Amino acid sequence: MYARLLDLRLAPGATPAFAGLYRQRISPTLTATPGCLGAVALAATGHEEKILSLTLWRAAEAADAYDREGRFGQLLGETASLFPGRDPDADPLDDGGEELVIEGYAAELALPPALGRALSGVTFARTIVVEAAAGREEEIERRAWAAVDRAAEEALGLVSIFLMRGLDRRERTLVLGLWESEEAAGRWERSEPYLALLRDLESAGLAAEITPYRVLCAGAF
């Protein structure tokens, strides 16, 4: 499975408008796109203008075809007014700077096996981004799967986990956990198994960036 992650920075107060556009225009367009399996849009808690949009595809070729047909550029253009200081008539893919970052990942649904279940009944998310030096990819893979297995056994309220390996930046591994509620995620993160996982990463000299998000829109197609 191929995943495309859009990291967006919206203008202050623009998140409700983006969420509406995502539900009314972006999600239906993706639903009708061959090879698109699902999507989820997230807003960082405490920093609502920081948005992640994750689209899931059968293969990178399907996402590339979506780009070539112009649908991605058209939808992105409809969001132009939501970015700070952007010219609505400018090419949305040109000179995005820090306002728009697009990355590709090899993605695996680690928990559970059904994508429909993975993207339903979720309201809260956490991303754990691990950056590793070249040559440590196998170690990151091992530690990531250990974290997935431990959470699957002990984290109540955890709906699904996506494990994603960077294609453009091979040193980057991203774990996305989707939860029934923020309370469920908080209970897990206060537990000793979770704290032990963080100590394991730290002792291995791996930098991990953890960000909480609320789910704006999610669905499997």
Summary of the structure (lengths in Angstrom):
residues: 221
radius of gyration: 17.2
end to end distance: 14.0
largest distance: 51.8
contacts: 703
relative contact order: 0.20
helix: 37%
strand: 36%
